[in-house]
Every structure is written in C-alpha cells, then in structure tokens.
C-alpha cells in the first residue's frame, strides 16, 4: 500500500473518500465536482482517492491533479481489493473527524454532500445514509433484476437493522469516532451495513437520493457479492449475539419497536 499526500495548513472539516478501480473517465470530473460543491458551501474538505491499483491510469490522473490541489490525497492499495476494504482503509486514513463516502461513477449525487455534513455537524447524527427507499428516494436506469436484488437485500438488512430502510447504500457519512474500539470485517459492497451492524452509533439519519446507474465505465456488480452479503449478515449476528461486542441490532430494534420518528435532516 502506498500513500501520496501533501499536508493542509488547517484541520479539515470533512474527508470525502472516493474509492476507484478503472475510473479514468470519471475521477477528474468527480474530484472537481466535490471540490466545487464543498467550496461553495464553505466546507474545508480533504479529498481522499483510494485506488485499487487500477491498470487504466486512474492514479496517474489523480497525481496530475495533486499538482494544483493541496487537499487531494491518493492511497493506492496493492492487495485485498474490493469496495468495502477500500472504503475502510480510506476511513481509517481520513484526516478529518467527519467522513463522507461516495462512488466515483456519479451514481451518488455529490451535490448532497453539504446536507450530509450539516446532519453530522449541526444535527447531532452519528451516521447519515443516502437512501433509495425512503419517501423522495428512487433508482434510475437499473435493469429490473438489479432493482429486485437490491430491494431484496435491503429487506434482508432490515431483519438485523430494522429502523434503517437502505442499510446497503454506499453513499453515507459518519463521525469517525463511532468506530473507536470496533472491529470491522469489510467485504463485498456493503460497508455502511457493516458499520450499522457493529459500530457505536446513537443517531442515524436517512436522506432521500436519486440513485442513477453509472454514467461511464463498467458496472462491477457480480453475483458473488450476494454470497458475501449473506456471510456478512452472519458475521454481524455473531458479533452482536455470540461475541456480544456490540448491541447495534438490539439498539435498532428498540428504535423500530418504539416507533420513533426516523431522523431527518
């Protein structure tokens, strides 16, 4: 694993983690979009690109942009490739106490980042999730079978974390402190679900998003991800019920059964 960086003069407000693998078409536009949005809303952001040693030159594009952007960081991973491991390494390497995760392919709307940030900083939330399955959320340009698989996985997730509608969303933000003394096992595509199932959160909010299929490049969804998801569910159950290292499942069920109004920002 190699990291390349330049130190900022002031503490960052927010670290935006962008995982990449063969994203040469998208990485430049995404970095510029994130920076413009954060600048407009007076958020001093660190942009951390976590690249899985892409053979298409994605890292080279980031290095070129670093020449003019002191807040742009690059973390190149040479082993244990995958979306969730990339996000986890990015979260651990983040220089800010608040961390935003976003896909590079514009399936997640970067213009929502300031709303996530306000939820964490001003509304007392520990985790904020961009949800396709709350009122106002939707999915566009997906094949029917992908919609069914995604909705089915979200429904299964609610067996463990019932008060969250879209636990598998990859568009989320957290206070980094909720991971203190927590052992995560990142696998597959559902890093947010891993955090929900094991971390020390107290307040979780969902905000509606429109999820669009990737604009450029190749989708990385594979059937083996479903198997990894089932293994992840078992891991979360063991962590809560056997090892008793978290009460996240019980906490979520208490919130759900109390019919508390979902956190909104």
C-alpha positions as CSV (number, residue, x, y, z in Angstrom):
1,X,0.0,0.0,0.0
2,X,1.4,3.4,-1.0
3,X,0.2,6.8,0.0
4,X,1.0,10.1,-1.6
5,X,-0.1,13.4,0.1
6,X,0.6,17.0,0.9
7,X,-0.3,18.4,4.3
8,X,-3.0,21.0,4.6
9,X,-2.3,24.2,6.7
10,X,-5.6,23.8,8.7
11,X,-7.6,20.9,10.1
12,X,-10.1,19.6,7.6
13,X,-13.8,19.8,8.3
14,X,-14.6,16.7,6.2
15,X,-12.8,13.9,4.4
16,X,-14.5,12.8,1.2
17,X,-13.4,9.2,0.4
18,X,-13.7,8.2,-3.3
19,X,-12.9,4.5,-4.0
20,X,-11.8,3.8,-7.5
21,X,-10.9,0.9,-9.8
22,X,-10.6,1.7,-13.6
23,X,-12.3,5.1,-13.2
24,X,-10.2,7.2,-15.6
25,X,-13.3,8.7,-17.2
26,X,-14.9,9.7,-14.0
27,X,-12.2,10.6,-11.5
28,X,-11.3,14.0,-12.8
29,X,-14.9,15.3,-13.1
30,X,-15.8,13.8,-9.7
31,X,-12.9,15.4,-7.9
32,X,-13.7,18.8,-9.4
33,X,-17.5,18.4,-8.6
34,X,-16.7,17.6,-4.9
35,X,-14.3,20.4,-4.5
36,X,-16.6,23.0,-6.2
37,X,-19.6,21.9,-4.0
38,X,-17.6,22.0,-0.8
39,X,-16.1,25.3,-1.6
40,X,-19.5,26.8,-2.4
41,X,-20.8,25.7,1.0
42,X,-17.6,26.7,2.9
43,X,-16.6,23.2,3.8
44,X,-12.8,22.8,4.0
45,X,-12.6,19.3,2.6
46,X,-9.9,16.7,2.2
47,X,-10.5,14.5,-0.9
48,X,-9.0,11.1,-0.5
49,X,-9.0,8.8,-3.6
50,X,-8.5,5.2,-2.6
51,X,-7.4,3.3,-5.8
52,X,-7.2,-0.5,-6.1
53,X,-4.1,-0.3,-8.3
54,X,-6.1,0.4,-11.4
55,X,-4.4,-0.6,-14.7
56,X,-6.2,2.1,-16.7
57,X,-4.2,5.0,-15.2
58,X,-6.7,6.3,-12.7
59,X,-4.0,7.0,-10.1
60,X,-1.9,8.9,-12.7
61,X,-4.8,11.3,-13.3
62,X,-5.1,11.9,-9.5
63,X,-1.3,12.6,-9.3
64,X,-1.6,15.2,-12.0
65,X,-4.4,16.9,-10.2
66,X,-2.4,16.9,-7.0
67,X,0.0,19.4,-8.5
68,X,-2.7,22.1,-8.2
69,X,-4.7,20.7,-5.3
70,X,-3.2,20.7,-1.8
71,X,-6.2,19.0,-0.3
72,X,-6.2,16.0,-2.7
73,X,-4.8,12.7,-1.3
74,X,-4.1,9.4,-3.1
75,X,-4.0,6.0,-1.4
76,X,-3.0,3.1,-3.7
77,X,-3.9,-0.4,-2.5
78,X,-2.0,-3.4,-3.9
79,X,-3.8,-6.2,-2.1
80,X,-7.2,-7.2,-0.7
81,X,-9.0,-5.3,-3.4
82,X,-12.7,-4.5,-3.2
83,X,-15.1,-1.7,-2.5
84,X,-15.6,-2.2,1.3
85,X,-11.9,-2.8,2.1
86,X,-11.1,0.3,0.1
87,X,-13.7,2.4,2.0
88,X,-12.4,1.0,5.3
89,X,-8.8,1.9,4.5
90,X,-10.0,5.3,3.4
91,X,-12.0,6.0,6.6
92,X,-9.0,4.9,8.7
93,X,-6.7,7.2,6.8
94,X,-9.1,10.2,6.8
95,X,-7.6,13.4,8.2
96,X,-11.0,14.8,9.4
97,X,-13.3,13.7,12.2
98,X,-16.2,13.5,9.7
99,X,-16.0,11.2,6.7
100,X,-18.2,11.1,3.6
101,X,-18.1,8.1,1.2
102,X,-19.2,8.5,-2.4
103,X,-18.9,6.4,-5.5
104,X,-16.8,7.8,-8.3
105,X,-19.3,7.0,-11.1
106,X,-21.8,9.7,-10.3
107,X,-24.5,7.2,-9.3
108,X,-24.4,9.2,-6.0
109,X,-25.2,12.9,-6.3
110,X,-22.3,14.9,-4.9
111,X,-24.5,18.0,-4.5
112,X,-26.0,16.2,-1.5
113,X,-22.7,16.3,0.4
114,X,-23.4,19.6,2.3
115,X,-26.6,18.1,3.6
116,X,-24.8,15.1,5.0
117,X,-22.2,17.4,6.5
118,X,-24.9,19.5,8.3
119,X,-26.6,16.4,9.6
120,X,-23.4,15.3,11.3
121,X,-22.1,18.6,12.5
122,X,-25.3,20.5,13.4
123,X,-28.0,17.9,14.0
124,X,-26.1,15.5,16.2
125,X,-26.3,12.5,13.9
126,X,-23.6,9.8,14.1
127,X,-24.3,8.4,10.6
128,X,-26.2,9.7,7.6
129,X,-27.3,7.5,4.8
130,X,-28.4,8.4,1.3
131,X,-31.5,6.3,0.9
132,X,-33.2,5.0,-2.2
133,X,-36.1,3.6,-0.2
134,X,-37.4,6.4,1.9
135,X,-40.0,8.9,0.6
136,X,-38.4,11.0,-2.1
137,X,-35.7,8.4,-3.0
138,X,-35.6,6.5,-6.2
139,X,-33.5,4.4,-8.6
140,X,-33.0,5.3,-12.3
141,X,-31.6,3.3,-15.2
142,X,-31.4,0.0,-13.5
143,X,-32.4,-3.3,-15.1
144,X,-35.4,-4.9,-13.4
145,X,-33.4,-7.8,-11.9
146,X,-31.0,-5.4,-10.3
147,X,-33.8,-3.5,-8.7
148,X,-35.3,-6.7,-7.3
149,X,-31.9,-7.9,-6.0
150,X,-31.2,-4.6,-4.3
151,X,-34.6,-4.2,-2.7
152,X,-34.4,-7.8,-1.5
153,X,-31.0,-7.2,0.0
154,X,-32.3,-4.1,1.7
155,X,-35.3,-6.0,3.1
156,X,-33.0,-8.7,4.5
157,X,-30.9,-6.0,6.1
158,X,-33.9,-4.7,7.9
159,X,-34.2,-8.1,9.7
160,X,-31.0,-7.1,11.6
161,X,-31.2,-3.2,11.4
162,X,-34.9,-2.6,11.1
163,X,-35.1,1.1,11.6
164,X,-32.9,1.8,8.5
165,X,-34.5,1.4,5.1
166,X,-31.4,1.4,2.9
167,X,-28.6,-0.2,5.0
168,X,-26.7,-1.2,1.9
169,X,-26.3,2.3,0.5
170,X,-22.7,3.1,-0.4
171,X,-23.4,6.9,-0.1
172,X,-23.0,7.6,3.6
173,X,-21.2,9.8,6.1
174,X,-20.1,9.1,9.6
175,X,-18.4,10.5,12.6
176,X,-15.2,8.6,12.7
177,X,-15.3,8.3,16.4
178,X,-18.1,5.7,16.3
179,X,-15.5,3.2,15.0
180,X,-13.3,3.5,18.1
181,X,-12.7,0.1,19.6
182,X,-14.8,-1.6,16.9
183,X,-13.5,-4.5,14.8
184,X,-14.9,-4.4,11.3
185,X,-14.6,-7.1,8.6
186,X,-15.1,-5.2,5.3
187,X,-16.3,-7.4,2.5
188,X,-18.4,-7.0,-0.6
189,X,-20.2,-3.8,-1.4
190,X,-22.0,-3.0,1.9
191,X,-19.6,-1.1,4.1
192,X,-22.4,1.0,5.5
193,X,-24.2,-2.1,6.7
194,X,-21.0,-3.3,8.4
195,X,-20.8,0.0,10.3
196,X,-24.5,-0.1,11.2
197,X,-24.2,-3.7,12.5
198,X,-21.1,-3.2,14.7
199,X,-20.3,0.5,15.4
200,X,-21.2,2.6,18.4
201,X,-23.8,4.9,16.8
202,X,-26.7,6.5,18.6
203,X,-28.5,8.5,16.0
204,X,-28.7,7.5,12.3
205,X,-30.5,9.6,9.7
206,X,-31.6,8.8,6.1
207,X,-32.0,11.4,3.4
208,X,-33.6,10.6,0.1
209,X,-31.4,10.4,-3.0
210,X,-31.9,9.6,-6.6
211,X,-29.5,6.7,-7.5
212,X,-28.5,6.7,-11.1
213,X,-26.6,3.9,-12.9
214,X,-23.1,4.8,-13.7
215,X,-22.6,7.4,-16.4
216,X,-19.3,6.0,-17.8
217,X,-17.3,2.8,-17.3
218,X,-18.3,-0.8,-16.4
219,X,-20.5,-1.8,-13.6
220,X,-18.7,-4.0,-11.0
221,X,-21.8,-5.8,-9.6
222,X,-21.3,-9.5,-9.5
223,X,-23.3,-12.4,-8.2
224,X,-20.6,-13.4,-5.7
225,X,-21.4,-10.1,-3.9
226,X,-24.7,-11.7,-2.8
227,X,-22.9,-14.6,-1.2
228,X,-20.5,-12.1,0.5
229,X,-23.6,-10.3,1.8
230,X,-25.0,-13.4,3.4
231,X,-21.7,-14.1,5.1
232,X,-21.7,-10.5,6.3
233,X,-25.1,-10.9,7.9
234,X,-23.9,-14.0,9.7
235,X,-20.8,-12.1,10.9
236,X,-22.9,-9.2,12.3
237,X,-25.1,-11.7,14.1
238,X,-22.1,-13.4,15.6
239,X,-20.5,-10.0,16.6
240,X,-23.7,-9.0,18.4
241,X,-25.2,-12.2,19.8
242,X,-22.3,-14.6,20.3
243,X,-19.3,-12.3,21.0
244,X,-21.5,-9.6,22.5
245,X,-19.2,-6.9,21.3
246,X,-22.0,-4.7,20.1
247,X,-25.6,-4.1,20.8
248,X,-26.4,-2.5,17.4
249,X,-29.0,-5.0,16.5
250,X,-30.8,-4.6,19.8
251,X,-30.5,-0.8,19.6
252,X,-32.0,-0.7,16.2
253,X,-34.9,-3.0,17.2
254,X,-35.7,-0.8,20.2
255,X,-35.8,2.3,18.0
256,X,-38.0,0.4,15.5
257,X,-40.4,-1.1,18.1
258,X,-40.8,2.3,19.8
259,X,-42.0,3.6,16.5
260,X,-39.7,6.6,16.9
261,X,-39.9,9.2,14.1
262,X,-36.9,8.5,11.8
263,X,-34.2,11.0,12.0
264,X,-34.4,13.5,9.1
265,X,-32.0,16.3,8.3
